[in-house]
């Protein structure tokens, strides 16, 4: 889930494979597996013309919910 969320964040404004791989710091094998998963589940889309991956509305919803759950489970401590 962490990797999928990081990949969606990396592709938010459009990104090629190498940029996503570099930002998320995963192997090419992992990148391929996660891209396939995110594409199949319609969280990412691929534009053949520009060769960019972009986050879909479904992917944005997932990323927002994932972030909210993470903040609920592990709230940031406030300094007084």
Secondary structure by P-SEA (a helix, b strand, c coil): caaaaaaaaaacccccaaaaaaaacccaaaaaaaaaaaaaaccccccccccbbbbcaaaaaaaaaaaaaaaaaccccccc
